[in-house]
Amino acid sequence: MTDPEAVVHGAAELVVGPDSDRGLRSYEDGAVAIVDGSVAMVGTTEDVIAEYPPENAATAVDASGQTVIPGFVDPHTHALFAGDRSDEFAQKLRGKSYQEILAAGGGILRTVGAVREATDEELVANLTAQLDAMLVHGTTTAEVKTGYGLDTETELRMLDAIERATADHPVDVVVTFMGAHATPEGMDTEAYVDEVVEEQLPAAAERDVAEFCDVFCEEGVFTVEQSRRILEAGREHGMQPKLHAEEFTRLGSAQLAAELDAVSADHLLHANEADAEALADAGVTPVLLPGTAFSLGESYADPGQFQDAGAPVALATDLNPNCYSQSMGFAVALACNGMRMTPADALLGATAHAARAVDRSDGTGTLREGAPGDVAVVDGPSHVHVPYNFGVNTVTTVLKDGTLVVDGGETA
């Protein structure tokens, strides 16, 4: 028998992923063995170490008193950016809305200016720092969008920076092209849509980096018809559709996501039951971003309507300068306390269901046999401690494909 790369054993609880009735499958006194980067065996410690003795492993982790979960999957981030917008946080506390800040040249447009001014090396360093922070908090797979360029040259620079920063980084990064994040200053929206479709998308496709194309379909940003045109063009260039949908107003973007068989529809604060049913029927994963509602002081999305419709709810951080959190554990806590999800449902939303939102069907977000050997060890005796102990990072150890990448809460 091949010696394992890693054996994690003695866990008070080991979470495998969803069971057949959409509950949470887990083991008490659990263990997992990883061979050739993939989960080779999961079960009780007695059974696993009988087949894969820890002393034969390159890495052995005694998880006694702790919880072992799949590495978090963060399916919606804008983690590549430059500049600082902390002053806008203070403005929001004084009553300024997101739209008012954007109209005054802040928000997305302010970050666009900072990204355009940044050097390529600065962009790579900025993203690397964000990925390091995400990894320490247990994230092993993350989506990263462009969208702070808003011209062909800078959008391509962002794609290049993502590719460079992630070439040797432990976090698996899923790339989304989002030239349609806003309309640049001084440009007509229809003319900019033409540029995205006719110039940016073909140029981005030549880079062969982005898997997805996303659009901010919102009142005052891009209409449903403009979004449809961009997403259909993206699909022609090999990029599956995603959509920022129903965040500030109900515009019909969730229905568009269903019509286009998008991989995910994200935000959904103003979606209704008909939207939930349409997404479920089309197999579109709803991605809820409780950190966004928290940072904006808005009401939270309703996960119940999506669950009732049969759609597995995913969670994400929405890491960006307006929602500055790299922690999926905090997103899980907000999902429980702000959206009243159970800890089990929230954890599935941050792992197995989040993997659906980035079209990963290889077992990512689970610890089933054959799944990637991506493991996070949480300092607490059950998965409930992920949202329960929300004020600190409870992740102590992270394995990526069976390799130790975080040890004692620090990158290894």
C-alpha positions in Angstrom: 0.0 0.0 0.0 1.3 3.5 -0.9 2.3 5.5 2.1 0.0 8.5 2.6 1.1 12.1 2.2 -1.0 13.0 5.3 -3.1 11.4 8.0 -5.3 13.6 10.2 -6.7 11.6 13.1 -8.4 11.7 16.4 -10.8 14.5 15.4 -13.7 15.0 17.8 -15.8 15.5 14.6 -14.8 15.0 11.0 -17.1 16.5 8.5 -17.3 14.7 5.2 -20.0 16.7 3.4 -23.7 16.4 2.6 -25.4 13.1 3.1 -28.1 11.6 0.9 -30.9 13.7 2.5 -28.9 17.0 2.3 -27.9 16.8 6.0 -24.3 16.8 7.2 -22.4 13.5 7.2 -19.7 13.3 9.9 -17.7 11.0 12.1 -16.9 11.1 15.8 -13.3 10.3 16.5 -12.7 10.7 12.8 -9.7 10.5 10.5 -8.8 11.1 6.9 -5.9 9.7 4.9 -4.6 11.5 1.8 -2.6 9.7 -1.0 -1.4 11.3 -4.2 -3.2 14.6 -3.3 -6.6 12.9 -2.9 -8.7 11.5 -0.1 -7.9 7.8 0.1 -10.0 6.9 3.1 -12.2 8.6 5.6 -13.9 7.1 8.7 -13.2 6.5 12.3 -9.7 6.9 13.6 -9.5 3.2 14.4 -10.4 2.1 10.9 -8.3 4.7 9.0 -5.0 4.4 11.0 -5.3 0.6 10.7 -4.9 1.1 6.9 -2.8 4.2 6.9 -0.6 4.4 10.1 0.2 8.1 10.9 3.9 7.2 11.4 4.1 6.3 7.7 2.7 9.6 6.6 4.8 12.6 5.5 2.5 14.7 7.6 0.5 13.4 10.6 -1.9 15.7 12.4 -3.3 14.8 15.8 -6.7 16.6 15.8 -7.8 15.5 19.2 -10.5 17.8 20.6 -10.8 19.5 17.3 -13.0 19.5 14.2 -11.8 18.6 10.7 -13.7 20.0 7.8 -13.2 20.3 4.0 -11.2 23.4 3.0 -13.5 26.3 2.5 -14.5 27.3 -1.1 -15.1 31.0 -1.6 -17.1 31.3 -4.8 -17.3 35.1 -5.1 -14.5 37.6 -4.5 -13.0 40.7 -6.0 -9.7 40.0 -4.2 -7.5 41.8 -6.8 -7.6 45.5 -6.1 -5.5 48.5 -5.1 -6.0 51.5 -3.0 -7.9 52.1 0.2 -11.6 53.0 0.7 -11.8 53.0 4.5 -13.1 56.5 4.5 -16.1 55.3 2.6 -16.9 53.0 5.5 -17.1 56.0 7.7 -19.3 57.8 5.1 -21.7 54.8 5.1 -22.0 55.1 8.9 -23.0 58.8 8.4 -25.8 57.7 6.1 -24.3 57.8 2.6 -25.6 55.0 0.4 -23.5 52.8 -1.8 -25.1 54.4 -4.9 -24.5 58.0 -3.6 -20.8 57.2 -3.0 -20.5 55.7 -6.5 -22.2 58.7 -8.1 -19.7 61.0 -6.4 -16.8 59.1 -8.0 -16.2 56.7 -5.2 -16.8 53.0 -4.9 -15.9 50.8 -7.9 -14.7 53.8 -10.0 -12.3 54.9 -7.3 -10.7 51.4 -7.1 -10.5 51.4 -10.9 -8.3 54.5 -10.7 -6.1 52.9 -8.1 -5.7 49.7 -10.1 -4.9 51.6 -13.3 -2.1 53.5 -11.5 -0.7 50.4 -9.8 2.3 48.6 -11.3 2.0 45.0 -12.3 4.2 43.9 -9.4 2.0 45.8 -7.0 -1.1 44.0 -8.3 0.5 40.6 -8.0 1.7 41.4 -4.4 -1.7 42.7 -3.4 -3.5 39.6 -4.6 -0.9 37.3 -3.1 -1.4 39.0 0.3 -5.2 38.5 0.1 -4.8 34.8 -0.9 -2.4 34.3 2.0 -5.0 35.7 4.4 -7.7 33.6 2.9 -5.6 30.5 3.2 -4.8 31.1 6.9 -8.6 31.3 7.4 -9.1 27.9 5.8 -10.0 28.7 2.2 -8.3 26.3 -0.3 -10.4 27.2 -3.4 -11.5 30.8 -4.3 -12.9 32.6 -7.2 -11.3 35.9 -8.2 -12.8 38.4 -10.6 -11.4 41.2 -12.8 -13.6 44.3 -13.1 -11.4 47.1 -11.7 -9.9 47.8 -15.0 -12.9 48.8 -17.2 -10.7 49.1 -20.3 -9.1 46.3 -22.3 -5.5 47.1 -21.3 -6.2 47.0 -17.6 -8.6 44.1 -17.6 -5.9 42.1 -19.3 -3.3 43.3 -16.8 -5.6 42.0 -14.1 -5.9 38.6 -15.8 -2.1 38.5 -16.1 -1.7 39.5 -12.4 -4.1 36.7 -11.3 -2.2 34.2 -13.4 1.2 35.3 -11.9 0.0 35.4 -8.3 -1.7 32.0 -8.4 1.0 30.1 -10.4 2.6 28.8 -7.2 0.1 29.7 -4.5 -1.6 26.9 -2.6 -5.1 28.3 -3.1 -6.8 27.0 -6.2 -8.1 30.2 -7.9 -11.0 30.1 -10.3 -10.9 33.2 -12.6 -13.9 35.3 -13.7 -13.8 38.0 -16.3 -15.9 41.0 -15.2 -15.3 43.9 -17.5 -18.9 44.8 -17.0 -18.6 45.8 -13.4 -19.5 49.4 -14.0 -19.3 52.0 -16.8 -16.1 54.0 -16.8 -16.4 57.7 -16.2 -17.1 59.8 -19.3 -18.4 56.9 -21.3 -21.9 56.0 -22.5 -23.1 52.6 -21.2 -24.2 51.3 -24.6 -20.8 52.2 -26.1 -19.1 50.5 -23.2 -21.1 47.3 -23.7 -20.0 47.4 -27.3 -16.4 47.6 -26.1 -16.8 44.7 -23.6 -18.4 42.5 -26.3 -16.2 43.5 -29.3 -12.8 44.2 -27.7 -12.5 43.0 -24.1 -14.0 39.5 -24.3 -12.1 38.5 -27.4 -8.8 39.7 -25.9 -9.6 38.0 -22.6 -10.4 34.8 -24.4 -7.0 34.8 -26.1 -5.4 34.8 -22.6 -7.3 31.5 -21.9 -7.4 32.3 -18.1 -11.0 33.1 -17.3 -13.6 30.3 -16.9 -16.5 32.6 -16.2 -18.0 35.9 -17.3 -19.9 38.0 -14.8 -22.0 41.2 -15.1 -23.3 43.6 -12.5 -26.9 43.6 -13.6 -28.4 46.5 -11.5 -30.4 49.6 -11.8 -28.1 52.4 -13.0 -25.4 49.9 -14.0 -26.2 47.3 -16.7 -29.8 46.4 -17.8 -31.1 42.9 -18.2 -30.7 43.2 -22.0 -27.2 44.6 -21.8 -26.3 41.8 -19.4 -27.8 39.1 -21.6 -25.7 40.4 -24.6 -22.5 40.4 -22.6 -23.1 36.9 -21.1 -24.0 35.4 -24.4 -20.9 36.8 -26.0 -18.9 35.5 -23.1 -20.3 32.0 -23.6 -19.3 32.3 -27.3 -15.8 32.8 -26.1 -15.8 29.8 -23.8 -16.7 31.6 -20.5 -19.7 30.3 -18.6 -22.1 32.9 -17.2 -22.4 34.2 -13.7 -24.4 37.1 -12.6 -24.5 39.8 -9.8 -28.3 39.6 -9.4 -31.1 41.4 -7.5 -28.7 43.1 -5.1 -30.2 46.6 -4.6 -33.4 46.2 -6.7 -35.3 43.4 -8.3 -34.6 43.9 -11.9 -35.2 40.5 -13.4 -31.6 39.4 -13.3 -32.3 36.2 -11.4 -34.7 35.2 -14.1 -32.0 36.0 -16.7 -29.5 33.8 -14.8 -32.1 30.9 -15.0 -32.8 31.6 -18.7 -29.1 31.4 -19.5 -28.4 28.4 -17.3 -25.8 30.4 -15.4 -23.5 28.6 -13.0 -24.5 30.9 -10.2 -26.6 34.0 -9.4 -25.0 36.0 -6.6 -26.3 38.5 -3.9 -30.0 38.0 -4.4 -31.1 40.3 -1.5 -34.2 41.3 -3.4 -35.0 38.0 -5.1 -38.5 36.5 -4.5 -40.0 33.0 -4.4 -40.5 32.9 -8.2 -36.8 33.8 -8.7 -35.8 31.0 -6.3 -38.0 28.5 -8.1 -36.6 29.5 -11.5 -33.0 29.2 -10.3 -33.7 25.8 -8.7 -35.4 24.5 -11.9 -32.5 25.7 -14.0 -29.9 24.2 -11.7 -28.4 27.7 -11.0 -26.6 27.9 -7.6 -27.7 30.9 -5.5 -24.7 32.5 -3.8 -25.5 34.6 -0.8 -23.1 37.1 0.6 -24.0 38.0 4.2 -20.8 40.1 4.6 -22.1 42.5 1.9 -25.3 43.1 3.8 -23.4 43.4 7.0 -21.0 46.0 5.6 -23.7 48.0 3.9 -26.1 47.8 6.8 -28.8 46.3 4.6 -31.2 43.5 5.3 -29.9 40.0 4.7 -31.0 37.7 1.9 -33.5 35.0 2.6 -31.9 31.5 2.3 -35.2 29.8 3.2 -36.9 30.5 -0.1 -34.0 29.0 -2.1 -33.8 25.9 0.2 -37.6 25.4 -0.1 -37.4 25.5 -3.8 -34.7 22.8 -3.7 -31.6 25.0 -4.6 -28.5 24.3 -2.5 -27.4 27.7 -1.0 -23.8 28.7 -1.3 -22.0 31.3 0.7 -19.1 33.6 -0.2 -17.1 36.5 1.4 -17.5 39.0 -1.5 -14.0 40.2 -0.5 -13.5 43.7 -2.0 -12.7 47.2 -0.8 -16.4 47.7 0.2 -16.7 44.3 2.0 -13.2 43.7 3.5 -13.3 40.2 4.8 -11.1 37.3 3.9 -12.8 34.9 6.3 -15.3 32.3 5.2 -15.7 31.4 8.9 -17.1 34.9 9.4 -19.4 34.5 6.4 -20.7 31.3 8.1 -21.2 33.1 11.3 -23.2 35.9 9.6 -25.2 33.3 7.7 -26.3 31.8 11.0 -26.8 35.0 13.0 -28.0 37.2 10.2 -29.9 34.8 7.9 -30.8 32.2 10.5 -29.2 29.3 8.7 -28.3 26.3 10.8 -24.5 25.7 11.4 -24.7 22.6 9.3 -26.4 24.3 6.3 -24.0 27.3 6.5 -21.0 25.0 6.6 -22.3 23.1 3.5 -22.9 26.5 1.9 -19.2 27.4 2.5 -17.9 24.1 1.2 -19.8 21.6 -1.0 -22.5 24.0 -2.2 -19.9 26.7 -2.8 -18.0 24.3 -5.0 -21.2 24.0 -7.2 -21.1 27.8 -7.7 -17.7 27.5 -9.4 -18.6 24.3 -11.3 -16.3 22.0 -9.4 -17.7 18.4 -9.5 -14.5 16.6 -8.5 -15.4 16.4 -4.8 -14.0 19.9 -3.9 -15.7 21.1 -0.7 -16.0 17.5 0.6 -13.8 14.9 2.2 -15.2 11.9 0.3 -12.9 9.3 -1.2 -11.4 10.6 -4.4 -11.9 14.3 -3.5 -9.0 16.7 -3.3 -7.1 16.4 -0.1 -8.0 19.9 1.1 -8.5 20.0 4.9 -9.0 22.6 7.5 -8.7 21.8 11.2 -10.8 24.0 13.5 -10.0 24.6 17.2 -13.3 23.4 18.6 -15.1 20.0 19.3 -17.8 20.4 16.6 -18.6 22.2 13.4 -20.9 24.5 15.4 -17.7 26.2 16.7 -17.1 27.7 13.2 -19.9 30.2 13.6 -20.1 30.0 17.4 -16.6 31.3 18.1 -16.8 34.1 15.5 -14.4 36.7 17.0 -11.2 34.9 16.2 -9.8 32.6 13.4 -10.3 29.1 14.8 -8.5 27.4 11.9 -5.2 26.1 13.2 -4.1 23.8 10.3 -4.7 23.6 6.6 -3.7 20.9 4.1 -3.9 21.5 0.4 -3.8 18.3 -1.7 -2.4 16.7 1.4 0.5 19.2 1.8 0.7 21.1 5.0 0.3 24.8 4.1 -0.9 26.3 7.4 0.5 25.2 10.7 -0.4 26.8 14.0 -2.4 29.4 12.3 0.5 30.6 10.1 1.5 29.8 6.6 3.9 26.8 6.6 
